[in-house]
Amino acid sequence: CGLKRWGQVKDQLETPYFKEHCKNILAPFISQIIDYFQNGYEISACIGVDGSPSCGVNSTCRSKQWGVEIDSSLSLEKLIKSVEKVEEEGVFIEVFKKLLDEHKIDIKFLAIDEANPKNSIENLLKELR
């Protein structure tokens, strides 16, 4: 949806259509990863963005109230307060890991914290060394 979209939560993306969309996006990469592994390459890690409803590795956001109709009864403040960070993977990462598991491929998943990108990158570099 691009960068100028409204915020989303995992509850909105847990649909059969979005999961199939993720599989379609990942298909050429899965083929490439299989080829790399079959030819002796090692993939150090896949990097996601924690907090993302799709690309969260360690955490994502949820809200049972998200997705309501926008009308005069909507309290945007109440809706925003209903969002909570949970220790789950985002939908895209879940689909990605499932596809890797189907091919018995193990790749480490690491995350960037958008709230602290500089520290995240330093930690990622340590983890990859």
Residue pairs with C-beta under 8 A, 6 or more apart in sequence:
1 8
7 83
8 53
8 54
8 66
9 53
9 60
9 61
9 62
9 63
9 66
9 83
10 53
10 56
10 60
10 61
10 62
10 86
10 88
10 90
10 91
11 62
11 63
11 64
11 66
11 67
12 53
12 66
12 67
13 53
13 54
13 90
13 91
14 91
18 91
19 91
19 95
22 54
22 91
22 92
22 95
22 96
23 95
23 99
25 92
26 95
26 96
26 99
30 99
30 100
30 103
33 43
33 100
33 103
33 105
33 107
34 103
34 105
36 43
37 43
37 105
43 107
44 108
44 128
45 107
45 108
45 109
45 110
45 124
45 127
45 128
46 96
46 107
46 108
46 109
46 110
47 57
47 109
47 110
47 111
47 112
47 124
48 55
48 56
48 57
48 90
48 92
48 93
48 109
48 110
48 111
48 112
49 55
49 56
49 57
49 111
49 112
49 114
50 56
50 57
50 58
50 59
50 60
50 111
50 112
50 113
50 114
51 59
51 60
51 61
51 85
51 113
51 114
51 115
52 60
52 90
53 60
53 61
53 90
53 91
54 90
54 91
54 92
54 93
55 90
55 92
55 93
56 88
56 89
56 90
56 93
56 111
57 89
57 90
57 93
57 109
57 110
57 111
58 87
58 89
58 111
59 85
59 86
59 87
59 88
59 111
60 85
60 86
60 88
60 89
60 90
61 83
61 84
61 85
61 86
62 83
62 84
62 86
62 88
63 79
63 82
63 83
63 84
64 82
65 78
65 79
65 82
66 79
66 82
66 83
68 74
68 79
89 97
93 109
97 109
100 106
100 107
110 124
110 127
110 128
111 120
112 120
112 121
112 124
113 119
113 120
